[in-house]
Amino acid sequence: MKLTTHLISAPLHTPFITALRTATHADSLLVELSHDSLSGWGEAPQVWKVTGESLAGAQACVEGPIAAALNGLGPDDLTEALRRVQNAAAGNFGAKAAVDVALHDLAARRLGISLQAFLGSTVDTVPTDVTLSVGDADALATAAKARIADGFDVLKVKVGTDAVGDVERVRRVRDAIGPGPRLRLDANQGWSRRDAVTAIRALEDCDLELVEQPVVAGDIEGMAWVTDRVNTPILADESVYGVRDLVAVIRHGAADLINVKLAKCGGLAPARTLLELAREHGIGTAVGSMMESHVGIGAAAALVAAYPTSVVNDLDAAWWLRDAPVIGGIRYEGSLIHLSFEPGLGVTGLSA
């Protein structure tokens, strides 16, 4: 098997603003794993403020220790290859996810079946929410109505800049869209525990579906403190990378749900473990994404097709791209992601 890396920087049609950063492009490392005439694809997005991984670091990890770990293995050695990827280096979860997905993609292609079929599903569509990036109240209300017109019925509002202003902005969004659409918030670690409780309590008459990552990632006790004091379900995102993090959330009763992302946990194999472990302990699940392309989102959507989650998932990232950087794969239609039924992810190459 041969590993090839491709650096991409795909422009967004609209800037994406959160409490942590402003993005105008999706910068990713695409990994192509080839055997004979077939290639599997995977993706490692660059998200400095969340994973801390750079494209240069991911590329070095893929071309260095991960490539060395796979040396001597063939495409039929999937289970051993996946183990070696996870053990090749400390951290570097985006790089590991890219190669993990490429291995799964290649295995599915060699069988002539889609990735979701390889994972055990015949589902061909997966719904997603859509995010409203941080802005003033008027801009958010306008964007919310536009997204409803685009066919989305679950909106995620980025908050966490200031609690008082956040309350006003969210109320304006609810007033703009009416009572029907579901509304969820994502603070991206931006609130203190006290501000989180104050803001969430003030907004509970707005029928919030959930609030994601209200406090800093390492403050598990603080998130438990918030969870105990509000009625709205709390979703842990940046606090949960792997199994040890999930165990800490379970032990502290810190959250009602967890958000599983391939680039956080290291790929499809560890993601399935997290989803199953959460389910066994009565913790709700969602699958999310970084700012990534149709490759990473296609893999996450295939995972959801085979491992249904508790709530609508957060897989709108590729919708923000002005153009797809790859040929084939998923496509969006309103809130629905249509999965490819071509072999693997259905991606056949770069678009430029």
N, C-alpha and C positions, 0 to 999 in steps of 0.2 A: 504494500500500500504506500502511496506517495502523498505527502501533505504539501499543499500549496496555500499561501496566504495572499489575500487581496485587501488592500486598504480602500475604504470608501468614505465619502463625505457627501451625504444626500441632503439637499436643501429642503427645508420645511416650507409649506405654503403659508404658515402663520407662525410667528415666534411662540415658543413654549416657555412659559414663565412660572416658576414655583418659588417657594420660600428659600430654596437652596441655590437656584441657578436660573439663567436664561439661556435657552438653546435656539439657534437658528438653523442648525444642521444636525443630522444624525450621523455621528462619526463611529464607524465600526470596523472591526477586522472580520472579514469573511474567510472561512477556512474551507478548502476544497480537498476532500480525501478521495483519491482515485485508485481504482484497481481495474486493470484491463481498460475497457472503453467506458466504464461507468464512474460517476463521481457522486459523493455525498457532500452535503453542504451544512455548515454551521456558522454561528455568529457570536462574536464577543463585542458588545457595545462599550464605548468609552463613556463612563459616568463618574467623573472625578469626585463629586460630592457624595456619592452613595457607596460605590465599591472601592474607589480609590485606584482603580486599575487604568492604565494608559494603553493606547494602541501599541506603542513600542514595547511595553512590558508584556502584553498579551502575545504579540508576535514573537518576541524572544522566547517566551515560555512554550508556545506551540512548536516553534522550529528547533528548540533546544531540548529540554528535559522530556516533554511529552513525545516528541518524535523519537527520541532515544528509547523511551519506555515501550513504544510500539514496535521497535525494531525486531524483526523475526516473526511477528504475528501476521496471519492472513485474515481475510475478511470473514472467515467462518469462526474466528476466535473472539466473538463479540463480548462474551461475559468477561473473559480475562483481559481483553483490551480496555473495557470500561473500568475494571479494577485498577489497571495500571495507570490510566489517565488520572484517576483521583489520587493516586499515591505518588505521582511524578514530581509534585512540588507542593509546598505549603501555600495556602491561599490561592490566588490566581483563578478564582471561580469562573470568571468570564471566559478565559482561555480554555479551561476544562469543559465548560458548557459547550463551546464551539466544537470541540473535537468529539465530545460525547454525542451531540446531535448529528454531526457528520457521520459518525460510526453507525448510528441508528438509520440515518437516511440511506447510506450505502447498503446496509443490510436489507432494507425494504426494497430498494431498487433492484438488487440482485434477485429478489423473489418476484419482482414485477408487480408489487402491490404498493398502495399508498402508505404513508407513515402512520396515519390513524388506523389503517387496517392491520399494520404490523403490531401496533400497540393493543389491538383487539377491539376495534370499533368500526361500525358502518356509518356513523354519523357524518353528514357532509356539510353542516353549518353549525357555527358557534356564535352566540350573541356576545356583544361587548358593550361596555359603557363608553362614554366619551368624556374627556377632561376639559374643563374650562380653566385655562391658565389664569394666574393671578392678574387682577386688574381692578380698576375702580368700579363702583357699583353700577354705573350706567353701562360701561363696557361689558361687564359680566352679564347683565340682564339682556343686552342685545345679543351677545354670543349664545346665551342659553336658548333664546327663541330661535336663533339660526340653527342650532344643533337639533332642536326638536323638529324643525322643518326638514332637516337632513335625514330624519328617520330614526333618531336615537331617542330612547325612552328611559335611560339611566344616565344621569349626569353626575360627574364628579367635580366638585369645586375645590380648587387649590386654596387653602387658607394657611394660617400660621405666621402671617406677617405682623399683625397686631390684633389682639382678641376683640377689642371694641369695634374696630373697623371691620373685622371678619363677620361679626354678627350682623352689622348693617348690610354688608354685601350679600350674605347668604339670604337674608330676608328679601332683598330685592330680586334675587334669582327665583325664589319660591313664588313671589308675587307675579313675576313675569311669565312663569311656565304653568302656574295653576297647580291644583292638587294631584293631578294624575301621574306625571313622571316621577320616578324615584330619584332621590337626591342624596348623595353621599359626599362626605368631606374628607380631604387629605391635608393634614397639617404638616407633613414632611418634617416632623420633629421640631416644629417651630414654636410651640407653646411651652410655657412652664406648666407644671402639674396643676397649679391653682388656676391659671388662666384657662387651661383646658376645661376644667370642671365648670368654671364660670360661663365660658362661651357655649359649651355643649348644653348646659342646663337652660341657658337663655334661648337656645334654638330648638329645643325638643318639641315645641308646638309647631315647628315647620316639617314634622314627620320625616326626620332624618333616617335613612336606612342604616348607616354606619358612619363611624369616624375612624379614619386611618392614621396610625402613628402620631398620636397627639403630642408625645414628649420625645426627648432624645433617645436614641436607640439603646444605649446602655443602661437606661434607668428603668429596669424591669419592675422594681418596687414602686416607682412613681407611676408607671402605667397601670399596675394593679390598683394603686390608690385612686386613679381616675376611674377605672372600670367599676370599682366598688361604689362610686358616688354619682354615677349617671345611669340613666335608663337606656340610652342609645348603645348598641353593640360597638365594641372597640376592636379594630382590626390591626394586628401587629404586622408591620412590613419590614422596615430596616432593622428591627430587633431580632428578626429570625432569618439567619442564613442557613443553618444546618440543624442536625438532630439535637445537638447539645443546647442550642438556643431554644428550640421548640420545647424541650424538656423543662428548661427554666421557666418558660411561659406557662406551661401546664402546672408546675409545682407552685408557682406564685398566684395562679389564677389571674394572670396579668391581662389576658385578652379573650374575647369571645371567638375571634377568627384569626387566621394567619393568611398572609399573602405570599404565595410561593412564586419565585421568579427564577428562571433557568440560569441567568447570569449571576444570581446571588448564591444559589446552592450548588452549581456545578454541572447542570445538565438534566436530562430526562431521567436517568437512573436514580440520582438522589432526590429529585422532585417527586417521583412516585413514592419513595420511602416517606417523605414528609407528609404527603397527602394521606397515605394510609395510616400513619402514626397519629396524625391529628384526628382523623375520623374515629379511630379506636378509642380516643380519649374525649370524644364529644366536643372537639374544637371544630368550628366551621372553617371552610377553606375557600380561597379564591386564588386564581392564577393571574399574575400580573406581568408587566414588561417594563424594561427600560426604554429609552428612546432608541429603537432599533428598527430594522427593516423587515421585509416580507419573509426573510429566512428565519430569524428568531421568532417572529410572531407566528409563522406557519408551524414551527415546532411546538410552541406553547398551545396553539389552537388544537393541534393533533393530540396533545396530552389531555386537554380538557374534553375532547371528544371521547376519549377512552376512560377518563377518570373524572366524572361529573363533580362539580363543586357546589358549595352551599348557596352561592350568590352569583349573579352575572359577573363575568370576569373583566379584567382591565387590560384589554388587548387592542387598544386603538392606536398604538404608537405608529404603525406603518401607514395609518390613515392620514397622518400629519405630513407625510412625505409628498413633495410636489410630483415626483416621478419615482417609479420603482427602479431600484438599482440592479435588479435581476430580471431575467426572463422566466415567466411561468410562476407557479406557486399560488398563494391565496389571492382573493380579491374581496373588496368590501362592497356591500350593498346596504346602505343605511346602517343599522346596528348589527347586521349579520356579516360574519366572515365566512366566505365560501371556501372550503378546503379543496385542494386539487385532488383528483382521483387518478392522476398520472402517478407513476412509480415514485416512491419516496415523498419528498416535499413538492415534487413537480417542478423544481427549479432546474433549468437546463443551462444556465450560464449568466454572465454579467450582461447588462443591457447596453453598456458602453465600454 
